[in-house]
Amino acid sequence: MPKTMFCYEVHSDAGLANDRVTGKNVPAYLNMEFELGRTLSEEEYNIVHTVEAMDLMANQLKLNKDHLKPISVEEFFEKSV
């Protein structure tokens, strides 16, 4: 069953991650994967990515939704290394 991935950058002001050297808050990068049973259209993916999955992520982590920025899967893998 194919999985659908949704990726987010968490703003440094959320305080979720810190630089090991300076101790300053830095952005964090998170992803969620779901087995939806089918491939979403681009429009469906965008709605789930920017509303439904984003709400779920904010609620799970008790974050202000304004601290989350939807990013592409490619950007997630570039920045989360």
C-alpha positions in Angstrom: 0.0 0.0 0.0 1.5 3.4 -1.0 2.3 5.9 1.8 1.7 9.6 1.5 4.2 11.9 3.2 3.5 15.4 4.6 6.5 17.5 5.7 6.8 20.6 7.8 9.3 23.1 9.0 8.7 24.2 12.6 9.7 27.8 13.2 12.5 28.3 15.6 10.3 30.4 17.9 8.4 27.2 18.8 11.4 26.1 20.8 11.3 22.6 19.5 15.0 22.3 18.5 18.2 23.9 19.7 21.6 24.4 18.2 24.0 22.2 20.2 26.8 24.8 20.2 25.0 28.0 20.8 21.8 26.8 22.5 19.7 29.1 20.4 16.4 27.9 19.0 16.6 26.6 15.4 14.0 25.3 13.0 13.0 21.7 13.2 11.8 19.5 10.3 9.1 16.9 10.8 7.1 14.5 8.6 4.1 12.3 8.9 3.2 9.3 6.7 -0.2 7.8 6.1 -1.4 4.8 4.2 -4.5 6.3 2.6 -5.4 3.4 0.3 -5.1 5.5 -2.8 -3.0 8.2 -4.4 -4.3 11.7 -3.8 -4.8 14.2 -6.6 -2.6 17.3 -6.3 -5.5 19.4 -5.1 -6.4 16.8 -2.4 -2.8 16.5 -1.3 -2.5 20.3 -1.0 -5.7 20.5 1.1 -4.6 17.7 3.4 -1.1 19.1 3.7 -2.1 22.6 4.5 -5.2 22.0 6.6 -5.9 18.5 7.9 -2.4 17.0 8.5 -1.1 20.4 9.6 -3.9 20.6 12.3 -3.1 17.1 13.4 0.6 17.9 13.7 0.0 21.1 15.6 -2.4 19.3 18.0 -0.1 16.4 18.6 2.8 18.6 19.4 0.8 21.3 21.2 2.2 23.9 18.8 0.7 27.1 17.5 -0.3 26.3 13.9 1.5 29.6 12.9 4.8 27.9 13.7 4.3 25.2 11.1 5.2 25.7 7.4 4.3 23.0 4.9 7.3 22.1 2.8 7.9 19.6 0.0 9.3 16.1 0.6 12.4 17.2 -1.3 13.0 20.2 0.9 12.4 18.0 4.0 15.2 15.7 2.9 17.5 18.6 2.0 17.1 20.4 5.3 16.6 17.6 7.8 20.0 16.0 7.3 
